[in-house]
Amino acid sequence: MSLEVNFHSIADIPDERLKYAVIMAQEDGRWLICRHKERSTWEIPGGHRESDERIEETARRELYEETGATDADLTPVEVYSVTREGGETSYGMLFLARVRTRGELPANSEMSEVKAVHLLPLELTYPDIQPKLFSRVQYRLNINANAQERWDVLDEHRQPTGRTHPRGVPLVQGDYHLVVLVLLQNDNGEFLTTRRAPNKGYPNMWEFTGGSALAGDDSLQAALREMREETGIELDPACGCVVASEQWSDSFCDIWLFRQNFDVSSVVLQEGETTAAMAASREQILQMEREGEFVPFTPALRELFQTM
């Protein structure tokens, strides 16, 4: 059965249309998922709204019943909709929870097991819906960081429109911004990797340096600035080039490769952005990505790594 998942501003959907609450619950930098007593698959905590509940009450109740969380900060992220074959559409609220205290599952829980993960497993109860909700929360966490930034708006041909856009506000369809990913490789073939801060999307996972170009940046300026801000390393522009590019739903991404020696011990970590740095070989990075310890590769990055 085919279905379509879309996301909406909270202000655009009346409260009475919200039938579900789904909660992306973070505990110590990992995401809580649960397994129903009658199923072998995993799911994100959530469920139906009862007739006398506010949607936040639904979220708190479901979070407790399905994970045992007794103390958590709960924040609405966005409304999501699921349109099934035939045109029927239902709406739910997607929440982010920061869990402080979690006990045993309550006696009336429908769940048999709870575990904390960096990434969702393949065995999901709703595989056409849950990965999209998961990815959306990572996106919103990243986009809400440094919300004072502004981006240059590009058109579908990657040409500047002359407009700028505030970070943290979704781009309208047909508008794009520029993102860079920076691979720094030393003479030993090792790459510089950093670990993401726990407050960001894909918390505590390893990654390459990267981020959004600010208004006025070209691709090279953005690559040099991101490396300087996140690690303190000054890149030599003559040592780098764009080795791949790809188009995403609301952005163009340039992948830069700089071949320049670096000293991991001299890396300056940026508070709220990175918590550790290490030099890793291609094989180590591929293994970390397979084991869910590295931010998932984009298609262009995966193809590049297969040929390096």
C-alpha positions as CSV (number, residue, x, y, z in Angstrom):
1,M,0.0,0.0,0.0
2,S,1.5,3.3,-1.0
3,L,1.4,6.3,1.3
4,E,2.8,9.9,1.4
5,V,4.3,11.6,4.5
6,N,4.4,15.4,4.6
7,F,5.3,18.0,7.3
8,H,3.4,21.1,8.2
9,S,3.8,24.2,10.4
10,I,2.0,23.7,13.7
11,A,0.0,26.9,13.1
12,D,-1.4,25.5,9.8
13,I,-3.2,22.5,11.2
14,P,-6.1,22.9,13.6
15,D,-5.6,21.1,16.9
16,E,-8.8,19.1,16.6
17,R,-7.3,17.3,13.5
18,L,-4.4,15.9,15.4
19,K,-5.1,12.2,16.0
20,Y,-1.6,10.9,17.0
21,A,1.4,11.9,19.0
22,V,4.8,10.5,18.1
23,I,7.8,11.2,20.3
24,M,11.5,11.1,19.3
25,A,12.9,10.6,22.8
26,Q,16.6,11.2,23.5
27,E,18.3,9.8,26.5
28,D,22.1,10.3,27.0
29,G,22.6,11.1,23.3
30,R,20.7,8.1,22.0
31,W,17.1,7.6,20.8
32,L,14.6,5.4,22.6
33,I,12.7,2.8,20.5
34,C,10.4,0.1,21.7
35,R,9.1,-3.3,20.7
36,H,5.4,-4.3,21.0
37,K,4.6,-7.5,22.8
38,E,2.8,-8.9,19.8
39,R,5.4,-7.9,17.2
40,S,9.1,-8.5,16.5
41,T,9.7,-5.1,14.9
42,W,10.7,-1.8,16.5
43,E,8.9,1.5,16.7
44,I,9.2,5.1,17.8
45,P,7.1,5.8,20.9
46,G,3.6,7.2,20.2
47,G,0.0,6.5,19.8
48,H,-3.6,7.6,19.5
49,R,-5.0,10.7,21.2
50,E,-7.8,10.1,23.6
51,S,-10.9,12.2,23.4
52,D,-10.3,14.2,26.6
53,E,-6.6,14.8,26.0
54,R,-4.5,17.8,24.9
55,I,-2.0,16.5,22.4
56,E,0.9,17.2,24.8
57,E,-0.9,15.0,27.4
58,T,-1.1,12.3,24.8
59,A,2.6,12.5,24.2
60,R,3.5,12.4,27.9
61,R,1.2,9.4,28.5
62,E,2.5,7.5,25.5
63,L,6.1,8.2,26.4
64,Y,5.6,6.9,29.9
65,E,3.6,3.8,28.8
66,E,6.0,2.8,26.1
67,T,9.4,3.7,27.5
68,G,8.9,4.2,31.3
69,A,10.1,7.8,31.1
70,T,8.9,9.7,34.2
71,D,10.7,13.0,33.7
72,A,11.3,14.6,30.3
73,D,11.3,17.9,28.6
74,L,8.8,17.8,25.8
75,T,8.8,20.1,22.7
76,P,6.5,20.0,19.7
77,V,8.5,19.8,16.5
78,E,6.1,19.8,13.6
79,V,2.8,18.4,12.4
80,Y,3.1,15.4,10.1
81,S,0.5,13.9,7.8
82,V,0.1,10.5,6.3
83,T,-1.9,10.2,3.1
84,R,-2.8,6.6,2.2
85,E,-3.8,5.1,-1.1
86,G,-7.3,6.4,-1.9
87,G,-6.6,9.9,-0.5
88,E,-7.4,9.5,3.2
89,T,-5.1,11.8,5.3
90,S,-4.5,11.7,9.0
91,Y,-2.5,14.2,11.1
92,G,-0.2,13.8,14.1
93,M,2.1,15.9,16.2
94,L,5.8,15.0,16.2
95,F,7.5,15.8,19.5
96,L,11.1,15.9,20.8
97,A,11.7,14.6,24.3
98,R,14.8,15.0,26.4
99,V,14.5,12.2,29.0
100,R,16.0,12.8,32.4
101,T,14.6,9.9,34.3
102,R,13.3,6.5,33.1
103,G,12.1,3.6,35.2
104,E,10.6,0.2,34.4
105,L,7.8,-0.2,31.9
106,P,4.4,0.2,33.6
107,A,2.4,-3.0,34.1
108,N,-0.2,-1.9,31.5
109,S,2.4,-1.2,28.8
110,E,1.9,-2.9,25.4
111,M,5.7,-2.9,25.0
112,S,8.0,-5.7,25.9
113,E,11.4,-4.0,25.4
114,V,13.0,-0.6,25.1
115,K,16.5,0.2,23.8
116,A,18.6,3.2,23.0
117,V,20.1,3.6,19.5
118,H,21.9,6.1,17.4
119,L,20.1,5.1,14.2
120,L,16.8,3.3,13.6
121,P,17.1,-0.5,12.8
122,L,15.8,-1.9,9.5
123,E,13.2,-4.0,11.3
124,L,10.5,-1.3,11.8
125,T,6.8,-1.6,12.4
126,Y,6.0,1.3,10.0
127,P,9.0,1.4,7.6
128,D,7.3,3.9,5.2
129,I,6.7,6.4,8.0
130,Q,9.1,6.1,10.9
131,P,12.4,6.8,9.1
132,K,10.9,10.0,7.7
133,L,9.9,11.2,11.2
134,F,13.4,10.2,12.5
135,S,15.1,12.1,9.7
136,R,12.9,15.1,10.2
137,V,13.8,15.5,13.8
138,Q,17.6,15.3,13.0
139,Y,17.0,18.0,10.3
140,R,15.1,20.3,12.7
141,L,17.7,19.9,15.4
142,N,20.4,20.9,12.9
143,I,18.5,23.7,11.3
144,N,17.5,25.3,14.6
145,A,21.1,25.5,15.8
146,N,22.6,29.0,15.1
147,A,19.2,30.3,14.1
148,Q,20.5,33.8,13.7
149,E,22.3,32.8,10.5
150,R,21.1,33.8,7.1
151,W,21.6,31.9,3.8
152,D,21.6,33.0,0.2
153,V,18.6,31.6,-1.6
154,L,19.3,29.7,-4.9
155,D,16.9,28.6,-7.6
156,E,16.6,25.1,-9.0
157,H,19.5,25.8,-11.4
158,R,21.7,26.8,-8.4
159,Q,21.6,30.4,-9.5
160,P,21.4,33.2,-6.8
161,T,17.9,34.7,-6.5
162,G,19.2,37.8,-4.7
163,R,17.2,36.9,-1.6
164,T,18.4,35.7,1.8
165,H,16.7,33.3,4.2
166,P,16.9,32.9,8.0
167,R,18.1,29.6,9.3
168,G,15.5,27.7,11.3
169,V,12.6,28.6,8.9
170,P,11.8,26.0,6.3
171,L,12.5,27.0,2.7
172,V,9.6,27.1,0.3
173,Q,9.4,24.6,-2.5
174,G,11.8,25.6,-5.3
175,D,14.2,27.5,-3.1
176,Y,17.6,26.0,-2.2
177,H,20.7,26.9,-0.2
178,L,24.3,25.7,-0.3
179,V,25.8,23.1,2.0
180,V,29.5,22.0,2.1
181,L,31.1,18.8,3.4
182,V,34.8,18.9,3.9
183,L,37.1,15.9,3.8
184,L,40.6,16.6,5.1
185,Q,43.1,13.8,4.3
186,N,46.7,13.6,5.5
187,D,49.7,12.0,3.8
188,N,49.0,8.7,5.6
189,G,45.6,8.5,3.9
190,E,43.8,9.3,7.2
191,F,40.8,11.6,7.4
192,L,39.9,14.1,10.1
193,T,36.7,13.2,11.8
194,T,34.8,14.9,14.6
195,R,32.1,13.8,17.0
196,R,28.9,15.7,17.1
197,A,27.7,17.4,20.3
198,P,24.7,15.7,22.1
199,N,22.4,18.7,21.4
200,K,22.6,18.3,17.6
201,G,20.9,16.0,15.2
202,Y,22.7,12.6,15.0
203,P,24.0,13.2,18.6
204,N,27.4,11.9,19.6
205,M,28.0,10.4,16.2
206,W,31.2,10.8,14.1
207,E,31.2,12.8,10.9
208,F,33.2,14.9,8.5
209,T,33.3,18.7,9.0
210,G,30.6,20.6,7.1
211,G,27.6,22.9,7.3
212,S,25.6,25.6,5.5
213,A,27.1,28.4,3.5
214,L,26.3,31.8,5.1
215,A,24.9,34.7,3.0
216,G,27.8,36.0,0.9
217,D,29.8,32.8,1.0
218,D,30.8,30.9,-2.1
219,S,31.5,27.2,-1.8
220,L,35.2,27.6,-1.1
221,Q,34.7,30.3,1.5
222,A,32.1,28.1,3.2
223,A,34.5,25.1,3.3
224,L,37.3,27.2,4.8
225,R,35.1,28.8,7.4
226,E,33.4,25.6,8.5
227,M,36.8,23.9,9.0
228,R,38.2,26.9,10.9
229,E,35.1,27.3,13.1
230,E,34.7,23.6,14.0
231,T,38.3,22.5,14.3
232,G,40.5,25.6,14.4
233,I,42.4,24.3,11.3
234,E,43.3,26.8,8.5
235,L,43.0,25.1,5.2
236,D,45.2,26.0,2.2
237,P,42.8,26.7,-0.7
238,A,45.4,25.4,-3.1
239,C,45.2,22.0,-1.5
240,G,41.4,21.5,-2.1
241,C,38.9,20.9,-4.8
242,V,35.3,19.9,-5.2
243,V,35.2,16.1,-5.8
244,A,31.4,15.6,-5.9
245,S,28.1,17.5,-5.7
246,E,24.5,16.5,-5.2
247,Q,21.1,18.1,-5.0
248,W,18.9,17.5,-1.9
249,S,15.3,18.5,-1.3
250,D,16.2,22.0,-0.3
251,S,19.9,22.4,-0.9
252,F,22.9,21.7,-3.1
253,C,25.8,20.0,-1.4
254,D,29.5,20.3,-2.5
255,I,31.9,17.7,-1.2
256,W,35.4,19.1,-0.9
257,L,38.6,17.1,-0.5
258,F,41.7,18.8,0.9
259,R,44.9,16.9,1.0
260,Q,46.8,18.6,3.8
261,N,48.5,17.3,6.9
262,F,46.9,18.0,10.3
263,D,47.6,17.4,14.0
264,V,44.6,16.0,15.8
265,S,46.0,17.1,19.2
266,S,45.8,20.8,18.0
267,V,42.2,20.6,17.0
268,V,40.1,23.3,18.8
269,L,36.6,21.9,19.5
270,Q,33.7,24.2,19.2
271,E,31.3,24.2,22.1
272,G,27.9,23.0,21.1
273,E,29.2,21.6,17.8
274,T,31.9,19.0,18.5
275,T,33.2,17.0,21.4
276,A,36.1,15.0,20.1
277,A,38.4,14.6,17.0
278,M,40.4,11.7,15.6
279,A,42.2,10.7,12.4
280,A,40.6,7.6,10.8
281,S,41.4,5.5,7.8
282,R,38.9,4.9,5.0
283,E,38.4,1.4,6.3
284,Q,37.8,2.6,9.8
285,I,35.2,5.2,8.6
286,L,33.4,2.6,6.5
287,Q,33.2,0.3,9.5
288,M,31.9,3.0,11.8
289,E,29.3,3.9,9.2
290,R,28.2,0.2,8.9
291,E,28.0,-0.1,12.7
292,G,25.9,3.1,13.1
293,E,28.6,5.2,14.8
294,F,29.1,7.5,11.8
295,V,26.5,9.9,10.4
296,P,25.0,8.1,7.4
297,F,26.6,8.7,4.1
298,T,24.8,10.6,1.4
299,P,24.6,8.8,-2.1
300,A,27.4,11.0,-3.5
301,L,29.7,10.5,-0.5
302,R,29.1,6.7,-0.6
303,E,30.0,6.6,-4.3
304,L,33.1,8.7,-3.7
305,F,34.3,6.5,-0.8
306,Q,33.9,3.4,-2.9
307,T,36.3,4.8,-5.5
308,M,38.9,6.4,-3.3
